[in-house]
Amino acid sequence: MRALVTGGAGFIGSNLADQLTARGAEVLVVDNLSTGRRENLDEALESGAALVEGDVAVAPEFDEIVDEFGPDRIFHLAAQVDVRKAVADPGLDARINVVGTINVLEAARRHEAAVVFASTGGAIYGEGSGRGLPLDEKAASLPETPYGASKLTGEIYLDLYRRLYGLAGVALRFGNVYGPRQDPHGEAGVVAIFCGLLRTGGPLRVFGDGEQTRDYVFVADVVSACLAAEEALSSRGSGVDGPYNVGTGIETSVLELARLLGAATGVDPSLEHHPARTGEVDRISIDPSASRRDLGWVAETGLETGLARTAAALAGDR
């Protein structure tokens, strides 16, 4: 396998690159390093992967990189994922998440490469309150932010290329992914942010009442979903028709998350409440039944175990 991983210096992509190299794949990571970190790839690079700085949204630059490598698999994880940035600058969000995805699909079509596209669960479905949670893939897509809209548009283009050109591709709708290498200083990823604040003794900033829920899924399980999707594409090609939810189907509130992280770190968290943020849903969880049925995938890491592993990794214990 010649696998191209866009956004591979991020915490999900770098964990995926580790697994791909462990399986003997030839791996090229393309990342503009705007949020990803080169050190996330230390293990993969030592195992033979390569890193090229590049931007999926800049077609000539990206095309040259792809054409030189000649992939037969593309894992497209490069994205603008900050909801607040998307609200503030929807044009930038669309350039990265829509135009960048089209550039990936065009490259995949040229090289007849299968595509695993990292999409989003909560942001595409929108508000889950008053709906039958967990939501399955047949639930209405009602994004409430430009980020959710841009990811949904990427899915539409992926399906278009599958139908028009026979491109083998599938979208995976991730829940709230957490785990080692997630940036505790960034704007996204409440688990990493809370871990960083607990380490420094700062109060945990809770927006709204803290009763809002998310479907937290451990990064190792997300990586295994990507690999399961690739295997399905290898055997069934364009017959694989997603999207597929990649989550646990379990709601966990911010307050419960804070409690569990306090137990994992041995620190009694203090909470600092702030006004609710625009564009963020109150409740969401996503049903992974179709992934289990069609991809043979299921999340294997319980939340308490995953949080303990994440806290230890972010503290530098491993």
Summary of the structure (lengths in Angstrom):
residues: 318
radius of gyration: 18.5
end to end distance: 29.2
largest distance: 55.4
contacts: 1158
relative contact order: 0.14
helix: 46%
strand: 17%
